[in-house]
Amino acid sequence: MSEVVSKSQFKPRALEYFRKIQDQGGELIITDHNQPVLKIIPYHDQPPQVLQELRNSVRRYDQPLDPVAENDWAALQ
């Protein structure tokens, strides 16, 4: 559940918002002139499950500075 507040609403009640997020979870989005600028979320020691699934999935790449698929570009031919 996301809650959205402006900077001016957040400033005087910052500790209240921090405690609420810490106790209840969720996230708080802070806006400036109706544009989101910050997102406050609870801290977790473990990475999300999505990142766990990606662990050890990167393949070895021996030449990281060489162009990738250089021969596939028609403009270079």
PDB file of N, CA, C and O in Angstrom:
ATOM      1  N   MET A   1       0.849  -1.183   0.000  1.00  0.00           N
ATOM      2  CA  MET A   1       0.000   0.000   0.000  1.00  0.00           C
ATOM      3  C   MET A   1       0.888   1.237   0.000  1.00  0.00           C
ATOM      4  O   MET A   1       1.708   1.409   0.902  1.00  0.00           O
ATOM      5  N   SER A   2       0.736   2.085  -0.986  1.00  0.00           N
ATOM      6  CA  SER A   2       1.521   3.306  -1.083  1.00  0.00           C
ATOM      7  C   SER A   2       0.724   4.488  -0.573  1.00  0.00           C
ATOM      8  O   SER A   2      -0.475   4.616  -0.822  1.00  0.00           O
ATOM      9  N   GLU A   3       1.416   5.336   0.139  1.00  0.00           N
ATOM     10  CA  GLU A   3       0.810   6.586   0.577  1.00  0.00           C
ATOM     11  C   GLU A   3       1.616   7.705  -0.061  1.00  0.00           C
ATOM     12  O   GLU A   3       2.843   7.629  -0.123  1.00  0.00           O
ATOM     13  N   VAL A   4       0.946   8.729  -0.528  1.00  0.00           N
ATOM     14  CA  VAL A   4       1.598   9.838  -1.206  1.00  0.00           C
ATOM     15  C   VAL A   4       1.359  11.107  -0.404  1.00  0.00           C
ATOM     16  O   VAL A   4       0.221  11.433  -0.066  1.00  0.00           O
ATOM     17  N   VAL A   5       2.459  11.834  -0.096  1.00  0.00           N
ATOM     18  CA  VAL A   5       2.352  13.101   0.622  1.00  0.00           C
ATOM     19  C   VAL A   5       3.300  14.111  -0.010  1.00  0.00           C
ATOM     20  O   VAL A   5       4.299  13.739  -0.626  1.00  0.00           O
ATOM     21  N   SER A   6       2.985  15.369   0.144  1.00  0.00           N
ATOM     22  CA  SER A   6       3.867  16.423  -0.362  1.00  0.00           C
ATOM     23  C   SER A   6       4.987  16.671   0.650  1.00  0.00           C
ATOM     24  O   SER A   6       4.892  16.266   1.809  1.00  0.00           O
ATOM     25  N   LYS A   7       6.039  17.334   0.199  1.00  0.00           N
ATOM     26  CA  LYS A   7       7.145  17.661   1.096  1.00  0.00           C
ATOM     27  C   LYS A   7       6.657  18.471   2.287  1.00  0.00           C
ATOM     28  O   LYS A   7       7.083  18.240   3.418  1.00  0.00           O
ATOM     29  N   SER A   8       5.772  19.413   2.033  1.00  0.00           N
ATOM     30  CA  SER A   8       5.295  20.270   3.119  1.00  0.00           C
ATOM     31  C   SER A   8       4.470  19.491   4.144  1.00  0.00           C
ATOM     32  O   SER A   8       4.488  19.831   5.327  1.00  0.00           O
ATOM     33  N   GLN A   9       3.748  18.454   3.716  1.00  0.00           N
ATOM     34  CA  GLN A   9       3.014  17.607   4.651  1.00  0.00           C
ATOM     35  C   GLN A   9       3.960  16.668   5.389  1.00  0.00           C
ATOM     36  O   GLN A   9       3.742  16.356   6.560  1.00  0.00           O
ATOM     37  N   PHE A  10       5.000  16.224   4.712  1.00  0.00           N
ATOM     38  CA  PHE A  10       5.927  15.263   5.298  1.00  0.00           C
ATOM     39  C   PHE A  10       6.800  15.870   6.391  1.00  0.00           C
ATOM     40  O   PHE A  10       7.010  15.250   7.433  1.00  0.00           O
ATOM     41  N   LYS A  11       7.301  17.062   6.163  1.00  0.00           N
ATOM     42  CA  LYS A  11       8.297  17.654   7.048  1.00  0.00           C
ATOM     43  C   LYS A  11       7.875  17.699   8.520  1.00  0.00           C
ATOM     44  O   LYS A  11       8.643  17.232   9.361  1.00  0.00           O
ATOM     45  N   PRO A  12       6.721  18.225   8.879  1.00  0.00           N
ATOM     46  CA  PRO A  12       6.391  18.289  10.308  1.00  0.00           C
ATOM     47  C   PRO A  12       6.020  16.939  10.926  1.00  0.00           C
ATOM     48  O   PRO A  12       5.990  16.808  12.149  1.00  0.00           O
ATOM     49  N   ARG A  13       5.737  15.936  10.091  1.00  0.00           N
ATOM     50  CA  ARG A  13       5.292  14.634  10.599  1.00  0.00           C
ATOM     51  C   ARG A  13       6.224  13.492  10.191  1.00  0.00           C
ATOM     52  O   ARG A  13       5.807  12.336  10.135  1.00  0.00           O
ATOM     53  N   ALA A  14       7.479  13.818   9.909  1.00  0.00           N
ATOM     54  CA  ALA A  14       8.417  12.825   9.389  1.00  0.00           C
ATOM     55  C   ALA A  14       8.553  11.615  10.316  1.00  0.00           C
ATOM     56  O   ALA A  14       8.458  10.481   9.847  1.00  0.00           O
ATOM     57  N   LEU A  15       8.771  11.822  11.604  1.00  0.00           N
ATOM     58  CA  LEU A  15       8.931  10.700  12.529  1.00  0.00           C
ATOM     59  C   LEU A  15       7.682   9.838  12.591  1.00  0.00           C
ATOM     60  O   LEU A  15       7.775   8.616  12.706  1.00  0.00           O
ATOM     61  N   GLU A  16       6.533  10.453  12.518  1.00  0.00           N
ATOM     62  CA  GLU A  16       5.272   9.705  12.512  1.00  0.00           C
ATOM     63  C   GLU A  16       5.194   8.794  11.287  1.00  0.00           C
ATOM     64  O   GLU A  16       4.801   7.632  11.396  1.00  0.00           O
ATOM     65  N   TYR A  17       5.569   9.325  10.125  1.00  0.00           N
ATOM     66  CA  TYR A  17       5.574   8.519   8.901  1.00  0.00           C
ATOM     67  C   TYR A  17       6.606   7.391   8.988  1.00  0.00           C
ATOM     68  O   TYR A  17       6.325   6.265   8.579  1.00  0.00           O
ATOM     69  N   PHE A  18       7.801   7.688   9.519  1.00  0.00           N
ATOM     70  CA  PHE A  18       8.834   6.663   9.660  1.00  0.00           C
ATOM     71  C   PHE A  18       8.340   5.512  10.532  1.00  0.00           C
ATOM     72  O   PHE A  18       8.505   4.344  10.178  1.00  0.00           O
ATOM     73  N   ARG A  19       7.740   5.840  11.662  1.00  0.00           N
ATOM     74  CA  ARG A  19       7.243   4.800  12.569  1.00  0.00           C
ATOM     75  C   ARG A  19       6.137   3.971  11.913  1.00  0.00           C
ATOM     76  O   ARG A  19       6.084   2.753  12.085  1.00  0.00           O
ATOM     77  N   LYS A  20       5.270   4.622  11.173  1.00  0.00           N
ATOM     78  CA  LYS A  20       4.170   3.925  10.511  1.00  0.00           C
ATOM     79  C   LYS A  20       4.706   2.926   9.490  1.00  0.00           C
ATOM     80  O   LYS A  20       4.234   1.791   9.423  1.00  0.00           O
ATOM     81  N   ILE A  21       5.684   3.343   8.699  1.00  0.00           N
ATOM     82  CA  ILE A  21       6.274   2.453   7.697  1.00  0.00           C
ATOM     83  C   ILE A  21       7.016   1.311   8.375  1.00  0.00           C
ATOM     84  O   ILE A  21       6.939   0.165   7.930  1.00  0.00           O
ATOM     85  N   GLN A  22       7.733   1.618   9.449  1.00  0.00           N
ATOM     86  CA  GLN A  22       8.473   0.592  10.165  1.00  0.00           C
ATOM     87  C   GLN A  22       7.527  -0.447  10.774  1.00  0.00           C
ATOM     88  O   GLN A  22       7.809  -1.645  10.724  1.00  0.00           O
ATOM     89  N   ASP A  23       6.432  -0.004  11.335  1.00  0.00           N
ATOM     90  CA  ASP A  23       5.493  -0.913  12.001  1.00  0.00           C
ATOM     91  C   ASP A  23       4.570  -1.643  11.043  1.00  0.00           C
ATOM     92  O   ASP A  23       4.317  -2.836  11.214  1.00  0.00           O
ATOM     93  N   GLN A  24       4.064  -0.941  10.035  1.00  0.00           N
ATOM     94  CA  GLN A  24       3.037  -1.507   9.163  1.00  0.00           C
ATOM     95  C   GLN A  24       3.561  -1.942   7.797  1.00  0.00           C
ATOM     96  O   GLN A  24       2.861  -2.640   7.064  1.00  0.00           O
ATOM     97  N   GLY A  25       4.763  -1.547   7.450  1.00  0.00           N
ATOM     98  CA  GLY A  25       5.290  -1.850   6.119  1.00  0.00           C
ATOM     99  C   GLY A  25       4.748  -0.873   5.098  1.00  0.00           C
ATOM    100  O   GLY A  25       4.322   0.227   5.450  1.00  0.00           O
ATOM    101  N   GLY A  26       4.760  -1.259   3.860  1.00  0.00           N
ATOM    102  CA  GLY A  26       4.274  -0.376   2.796  1.00  0.00           C
ATOM    103  C   GLY A  26       5.362   0.585   2.359  1.00  0.00           C
ATOM    104  O   GLY A  26       6.544   0.370   2.625  1.00  0.00           O
ATOM    105  N   GLU A  27       4.952   1.633   1.695  1.00  0.00           N
ATOM    106  CA  GLU A  27       5.898   2.634   1.218  1.00  0.00           C
ATOM    107  C   GLU A  27       5.255   4.004   1.261  1.00  0.00           C
ATOM    108  O   GLU A  27       4.032   4.141   1.265  1.00  0.00           O
ATOM    109  N   LEU A  28       6.106   5.010   1.291  1.00  0.00           N
ATOM    110  CA  LEU A  28       5.660   6.397   1.308  1.00  0.00           C
ATOM    111  C   LEU A  28       6.344   7.118   0.153  1.00  0.00           C
ATOM    112  O   LEU A  28       7.569   7.091   0.033  1.00  0.00           O
ATOM    113  N   ILE A  29       5.555   7.756  -0.688  1.00  0.00           N
ATOM    114  CA  ILE A  29       6.092   8.523  -1.810  1.00  0.00           C
ATOM    115  C   ILE A  29       5.923   9.997  -1.490  1.00  0.00           C
ATOM    116  O   ILE A  29       4.827  10.457  -1.171  1.00  0.00           O
ATOM    117  N   ILE A  30       7.024  10.731  -1.578  1.00  0.00           N
ATOM    118  CA  ILE A  30       7.024  12.159  -1.274  1.00  0.00           C
ATOM    119  C   ILE A  30       7.102  12.920  -2.584  1.00  0.00           C
ATOM    120  O   ILE A  30       7.922  12.618  -3.451  1.00  0.00           O
ATOM    121  N   THR A  31       6.232  13.916  -2.711  1.00  0.00           N
ATOM    122  CA  THR A  31       6.160  14.684  -3.956  1.00  0.00           C
ATOM    123  C   THR A  31       6.646  16.112  -3.750  1.00  0.00           C
ATOM    124  O   THR A  31       6.637  16.637  -2.637  1.00  0.00           O
ATOM    125  N   ASP A  32       7.063  16.719  -4.836  1.00  0.00           N
ATOM    126  CA  ASP A  32       7.426  18.132  -4.873  1.00  0.00           C
ATOM    127  C   ASP A  32       6.763  18.703  -6.116  1.00  0.00           C
ATOM    128  O   ASP A  32       7.099  18.317  -7.236  1.00  0.00           O
ATOM    129  N   HIS A  33       5.828  19.617  -5.923  1.00  0.00           N
ATOM    130  CA  HIS A  33       5.037  20.181  -7.017  1.00  0.00           C
ATOM    131  C   HIS A  33       4.325  19.075  -7.795  1.00  0.00           C
ATOM    132  O   HIS A  33       4.315  19.073  -9.026  1.00  0.00           O
ATOM    133  N   ASN A  34       3.730  18.138  -7.058  1.00  0.00           N
ATOM    134  CA  ASN A  34       2.957  17.014  -7.598  1.00  0.00           C
ATOM    135  C   ASN A  34       3.779  16.012  -8.409  1.00  0.00           C
ATOM    136  O   ASN A  34       3.207  15.192  -9.127  1.00  0.00           O
ATOM    137  N   GLN A  35       5.103  16.062  -8.310  1.00  0.00           N
ATOM    138  CA  GLN A  35       5.978  15.106  -8.981  1.00  0.00           C
ATOM    139  C   GLN A  35       6.668  14.248  -7.927  1.00  0.00           C
ATOM    140  O   GLN A  35       7.259  14.797  -6.997  1.00  0.00           O
ATOM    141  N   PRO A  36       6.617  12.925  -8.036  1.00  0.00           N
ATOM    142  CA  PRO A  36       7.292  12.082  -7.050  1.00  0.00           C
ATOM    143  C   PRO A  36       8.805  12.303  -7.079  1.00  0.00           C
ATOM    144  O   PRO A  36       9.423  12.309  -8.143  1.00  0.00           O
ATOM    145  N   VAL A  37       9.389  12.485  -5.896  1.00  0.00           N
ATOM    146  CA  VAL A  37      10.829  12.713  -5.804  1.00  0.00           C
ATOM    147  C   VAL A  37      11.530  11.718  -4.882  1.00  0.00           C
ATOM    148  O   VAL A  37      12.724  11.469  -5.046  1.00  0.00           O
ATOM    149  N   LEU A  38      10.813  11.146  -3.917  1.00  0.00           N
ATOM    150  CA  LEU A  38      11.404  10.198  -2.975  1.00  0.00           C
ATOM    151  C   LEU A  38      10.441   9.059  -2.700  1.00  0.00           C
ATOM    152  O   LEU A  38       9.222   9.232  -2.736  1.00  0.00           O
ATOM    153  N   LYS A  39      11.007   7.883  -2.422  1.00  0.00           N
ATOM    154  CA  LYS A  39      10.188   6.764  -1.977  1.00  0.00           C
ATOM    155  C   LYS A  39      10.846   6.180  -0.743  1.00  0.00           C
ATOM    156  O   LYS A  39      12.024   5.823  -0.776  1.00  0.00           O
ATOM    157  N   ILE A  40      10.106   6.082   0.334  1.00  0.00           N
ATOM    158  CA  ILE A  40      10.612   5.533   1.582  1.00  0.00           C
ATOM    159  C   ILE A  40       9.975   4.163   1.766  1.00  0.00           C
ATOM    160  O   ILE A  40       8.753   4.015   1.743  1.00  0.00           O
ATOM    161  N   ILE A  41      10.842   3.156   1.949  1.00  0.00           N
ATOM    162  CA  ILE A  41      10.367   1.781   2.132  1.00  0.00           C
ATOM    163  C   ILE A  41      11.088   1.183   3.332  1.00  0.00           C
ATOM    164  O   ILE A  41      12.142   1.686   3.723  1.00  0.00           O
ATOM    165  N   PRO A  42      10.544   0.113   3.930  1.00  0.00           N
ATOM    166  CA  PRO A  42      11.233  -0.530   5.040  1.00  0.00           C
ATOM    167  C   PRO A  42      12.531  -1.190   4.572  1.00  0.00           C
ATOM    168  O   PRO A  42      12.643  -1.626   3.426  1.00  0.00           O
ATOM    169  N   TYR A  43      13.496  -1.255   5.466  1.00  0.00           N
ATOM    170  CA  TYR A  43      14.772  -1.901   5.173  1.00  0.00           C
ATOM    171  C   TYR A  43      14.630  -3.410   5.375  1.00  0.00           C
ATOM    172  O   TYR A  43      14.000  -3.858   6.333  1.00  0.00           O
ATOM    173  N   HIS A  44      15.226  -4.196   4.454  1.00  0.00           N
ATOM    174  CA  HIS A  44      15.230  -5.652   4.567  1.00  0.00           C
ATOM    175  C   HIS A  44      16.658  -6.152   4.396  1.00  0.00           C
ATOM    176  O   HIS A  44      17.374  -5.704   3.500  1.00  0.00           O
ATOM    177  N   ASP A  45      17.074  -7.084   5.257  1.00  0.00           N
ATOM    178  CA  ASP A  45      18.412  -7.658   5.157  1.00  0.00           C
ATOM    179  C   ASP A  45      18.579  -8.530   3.918  1.00  0.00           C
ATOM    180  O   ASP A  45      19.639  -8.519   3.293  1.00  0.00           O
ATOM    181  N   GLN A  46      17.558  -9.274   3.564  1.00  0.00           N
ATOM    182  CA  GLN A  46      17.622 -10.199   2.442  1.00  0.00           C
ATOM    183  C   GLN A  46      17.142  -9.529   1.162  1.00  0.00           C
ATOM    184  O   GLN A  46      16.168  -8.776   1.189  1.00  0.00           O
ATOM    185  N   PRO A  47      17.812  -9.791   0.041  1.00  0.00           N
ATOM    186  CA  PRO A  47      17.325  -9.226  -1.227  1.00  0.00           C
ATOM    187  C   PRO A  47      15.982  -9.848  -1.599  1.00  0.00           C
ATOM    188  O   PRO A  47      15.681 -10.965  -1.178  1.00  0.00           O
ATOM    189  N   PRO A  48      15.190  -9.149  -2.368  1.00  0.00           N
ATOM    190  CA  PRO A  48      13.905  -9.704  -2.800  1.00  0.00           C
ATOM    191  C   PRO A  48      14.084 -11.020  -3.559  1.00  0.00           C
ATOM    192  O   PRO A  48      15.155 -11.285  -4.105  1.00  0.00           O
ATOM    193  N   GLN A  49      13.055 -11.823  -3.592  1.00  0.00           N
ATOM    194  CA  GLN A  49      13.093 -13.124  -4.252  1.00  0.00           C
ATOM    195  C   GLN A  49      13.505 -12.997  -5.720  1.00  0.00           C
ATOM    196  O   GLN A  49      14.169 -13.885  -6.255  1.00  0.00           O
ATOM    197  N   VAL A  50      13.120 -11.910  -6.368  1.00  0.00           N
ATOM    198  CA  VAL A  50      13.481 -11.719  -7.779  1.00  0.00           C
ATOM    199  C   VAL A  50      14.999 -11.721  -7.939  1.00  0.00           C
ATOM    200  O   VAL A  50      15.524 -12.320  -8.878  1.00  0.00           O
ATOM    201  N   LEU A  51      15.703 -11.057  -7.029  1.00  0.00           N
ATOM    202  CA  LEU A  51      17.159 -11.024  -7.123  1.00  0.00           C
ATOM    203  C   LEU A  51      17.770 -12.378  -6.808  1.00  0.00           C
ATOM    204  O   LEU A  51      18.786 -12.749  -7.395  1.00  0.00           O
ATOM    205  N   GLN A  52      17.163 -13.126  -5.885  1.00  0.00           N
ATOM    206  CA  GLN A  52      17.657 -14.462  -5.564  1.00  0.00           C
ATOM    207  C   GLN A  52      17.615 -15.356  -6.804  1.00  0.00           C
ATOM    208  O   GLN A  52      18.534 -16.142  -7.034  1.00  0.00           O
ATOM    209  N   GLU A  53      16.564 -15.240  -7.592  1.00  0.00           N
ATOM    210  CA  GLU A  53      16.434 -16.062  -8.790  1.00  0.00           C
ATOM    211  C   GLU A  53      17.496 -15.732  -9.837  1.00  0.00           C
ATOM    212  O   GLU A  53      17.859 -16.591 -10.640  1.00  0.00           O
ATOM    213  N   LEU A  54      17.994 -14.502  -9.834  1.00  0.00           N
ATOM    214  CA  LEU A  54      19.008 -14.095 -10.803  1.00  0.00           C
ATOM    215  C   LEU A  54      20.418 -14.474 -10.376  1.00  0.00           C
ATOM    216  O   LEU A  54      21.337 -14.449 -11.194  1.00  0.00           O
ATOM    217  N   ARG A  55      20.602 -14.825  -9.103  1.00  0.00           N
ATOM    218  CA  ARG A  55      21.926 -15.163  -8.598  1.00  0.00           C
ATOM    219  C   ARG A  55      22.522 -16.326  -9.407  1.00  0.00           C
ATOM    220  O   ARG A  55      21.846 -17.317  -9.684  1.00  0.00           O
ATOM    221  N   ASN A  56      23.790 -16.181  -9.776  1.00  0.00           N
ATOM    222  CA  ASN A  56      24.543 -17.166 -10.561  1.00  0.00           C
ATOM    223  C   ASN A  56      23.989 -17.376 -11.968  1.00  0.00           C
ATOM    224  O   ASN A  56      24.237 -18.422 -12.567  1.00  0.00           O
ATOM    225  N   SER A  57      23.256 -16.424 -12.502  1.00  0.00           N
ATOM    226  CA  SER A  57      22.713 -16.568 -13.847  1.00  0.00           C
ATOM    227  C   SER A  57      23.512 -15.797 -14.895  1.00  0.00           C
ATOM    228  O   SER A  57      23.226 -15.914 -16.087  1.00  0.00           O
ATOM    229  N   VAL A  58      24.496 -15.020 -14.481  1.00  0.00           N
ATOM    230  CA  VAL A  58      25.295 -14.242 -15.423  1.00  0.00           C
ATOM    231  C   VAL A  58      26.328 -15.156 -16.058  1.00  0.00           C
ATOM    232  O   VAL A  58      27.030 -15.898 -15.370  1.00  0.00           O
ATOM    233  N   ARG A  59      26.410 -15.093 -17.353  1.00  0.00           N
ATOM    234  CA  ARG A  59      27.368 -15.922 -18.085  1.00  0.00           C
ATOM    235  C   ARG A  59      28.705 -15.203 -18.174  1.00  0.00           C
ATOM    236  O   ARG A  59      28.787 -13.982 -18.041  1.00  0.00           O
ATOM    237  N   ARG A  60      29.710 -15.959 -18.392  1.00  0.00           N
ATOM    238  CA  ARG A  60      31.047 -15.392 -18.502  1.00  0.00           C
ATOM    239  C   ARG A  60      31.183 -14.649 -19.831  1.00  0.00           C
ATOM    240  O   ARG A  60      30.763 -15.139 -20.880  1.00  0.00           O
ATOM    241  N   TYR A  61      31.767 -13.479 -19.763  1.00  0.00           N
ATOM    242  CA  TYR A  61      32.001 -12.690 -20.974  1.00  0.00           C
ATOM    243  C   TYR A  61      33.467 -12.289 -20.960  1.00  0.00           C
ATOM    244  O   TYR A  61      33.874 -11.453 -20.153  1.00  0.00           O
ATOM    245  N   ASP A  62      34.259 -12.873 -21.838  1.00  0.00           N
ATOM    246  CA  ASP A  62      35.710 -12.712 -21.804  1.00  0.00           C
ATOM    247  C   ASP A  62      36.193 -11.356 -22.312  1.00  0.00           C
ATOM    248  O   ASP A  62      37.240 -10.873 -21.882  1.00  0.00           O
ATOM    249  N   GLN A  63      35.452 -10.747 -23.211  1.00  0.00           N
ATOM    250  CA  GLN A  63      35.889  -9.487 -23.817  1.00  0.00           C
ATOM    251  C   GLN A  63      34.845  -8.394 -23.548  1.00  0.00           C
ATOM    252  O   GLN A  63      34.129  -8.010 -24.473  1.00  0.00           O
ATOM    253  N   PRO A  64      34.735  -7.887 -22.327  1.00  0.00           N
ATOM    254  CA  PRO A  64      33.651  -6.957 -22.004  1.00  0.00           C
ATOM    255  C   PRO A  64      33.715  -5.615 -22.722  1.00  0.00           C
ATOM    256  O   PRO A  64      32.706  -4.913 -22.794  1.00  0.00           O
ATOM    257  N   LEU A  65      34.858  -5.246 -23.247  1.00  0.00           N
ATOM    258  CA  LEU A  65      34.973  -3.947 -23.914  1.00  0.00           C
ATOM    259  C   LEU A  65      34.783  -4.031 -25.423  1.00  0.00           C
ATOM    260  O   LEU A  65      34.707  -3.001 -26.093  1.00  0.00           O
ATOM    261  N   ASP A  66      34.706  -5.223 -25.959  1.00  0.00           N
ATOM    262  CA  ASP A  66      34.470  -5.384 -27.398  1.00  0.00           C
ATOM    263  C   ASP A  66      33.010  -5.103 -27.728  1.00  0.00           C
ATOM    264  O   ASP A  66      32.132  -5.351 -26.902  1.00  0.00           O
ATOM    265  N   PRO A  67      32.740  -4.587 -28.927  1.00  0.00           N
ATOM    266  CA  PRO A  67      31.343  -4.351 -29.321  1.00  0.00           C
ATOM    267  C   PRO A  67      30.557  -5.661 -29.384  1.00  0.00           C
ATOM    268  O   PRO A  67      31.091  -6.707 -29.752  1.00  0.00           O
ATOM    269  N   VAL A  68      29.317  -5.583 -29.029  1.00  0.00           N
ATOM    270  CA  VAL A  68      28.452  -6.750 -29.043  1.00  0.00           C
ATOM    271  C   VAL A  68      27.713  -6.789 -30.371  1.00  0.00           C
ATOM    272  O   VAL A  68      27.138  -5.785 -30.791  1.00  0.00           O
ATOM    273  N   ALA A  69      27.722  -7.935 -31.033  1.00  0.00           N
ATOM    274  CA  ALA A  69      26.995  -8.149 -32.286  1.00  0.00           C
ATOM    275  C   ALA A  69      27.339  -7.095 -33.341  1.00  0.00           C
ATOM    276  O   ALA A  69      26.466  -6.615 -34.065  1.00  0.00           O
ATOM    277  N   GLU A  70      28.598  -6.753 -33.414  1.00  0.00           N
ATOM    278  CA  GLU A  70      29.032  -5.726 -34.367  1.00  0.00           C
ATOM    279  C   GLU A  70      28.689  -6.109 -35.804  1.00  0.00           C
ATOM    280  O   GLU A  70      28.361  -5.232 -36.604  1.00  0.00           O
ATOM    281  N   ASN A  71      28.755  -7.384 -36.150  1.00  0.00           N
ATOM    282  CA  ASN A  71      28.478  -7.833 -37.515  1.00  0.00           C
ATOM    283  C   ASN A  71      26.996  -7.846 -37.850  1.00  0.00           C
ATOM    284  O   ASN A  71      26.634  -8.001 -39.016  1.00  0.00           O
ATOM    285  N   ASP A  72      26.137  -7.687 -36.860  1.00  0.00           N
ATOM    286  CA  ASP A  72      24.698  -7.701 -37.088  1.00  0.00           C
ATOM    287  C   ASP A  72      24.151  -6.342 -37.542  1.00  0.00           C
ATOM    288  O   ASP A  72      22.994  -6.254 -37.952  1.00  0.00           O
ATOM    289  N   TRP A  73      24.950  -5.303 -37.475  1.00  0.00           N
ATOM    290  CA  TRP A  73      24.458  -3.965 -37.860  1.00  0.00           C
ATOM    291  C   TRP A  73      24.672  -3.744 -39.348  1.00  0.00           C
ATOM    292  O   TRP A  73      25.807  -3.744 -39.826  1.00  0.00           O
ATOM    293  N   ALA A  74      23.589  -3.558 -40.073  1.00  0.00           N
ATOM    294  CA  ALA A  74      23.667  -3.348 -41.506  1.00  0.00           C
ATOM    295  C   ALA A  74      24.403  -2.044 -41.844  1.00  0.00           C
ATOM    296  O   ALA A  74      25.074  -1.962 -42.873  1.00  0.00           O
ATOM    297  N   ALA A  75      24.283  -1.055 -41.008  1.00  0.00           N
ATOM    298  CA  ALA A  75      24.902   0.256 -41.264  1.00  0.00           C
ATOM    299  C   ALA A  75      26.428   0.165 -41.243  1.00  0.00           C
ATOM    300  O   ALA A  75      27.101   1.002 -41.846  1.00  0.00           O
ATOM    301  N   LEU A  76      26.980  -0.830 -40.564  1.00  0.00           N
ATOM    302  CA  LEU A  76      28.438  -0.962 -40.484  1.00  0.00           C
ATOM    303  C   LEU A  76      29.004  -1.778 -41.637  1.00  0.00           C
ATOM    304  O   LEU A  76      30.223  -1.908 -41.751  1.00  0.00           O
ATOM    305  N   GLN A  77      28.163  -2.322 -42.485  1.00  0.00           N
ATOM    306  CA  GLN A  77      28.611  -3.193 -43.572  1.00  0.00           C
ATOM    307  C   GLN A  77      28.948  -2.404 -44.804  1.00  0.00           C
ATOM    308  O   GLN A  77      29.343  -2.980 -45.818  1.00  0.00           O
TER     309      GLN A  77
END
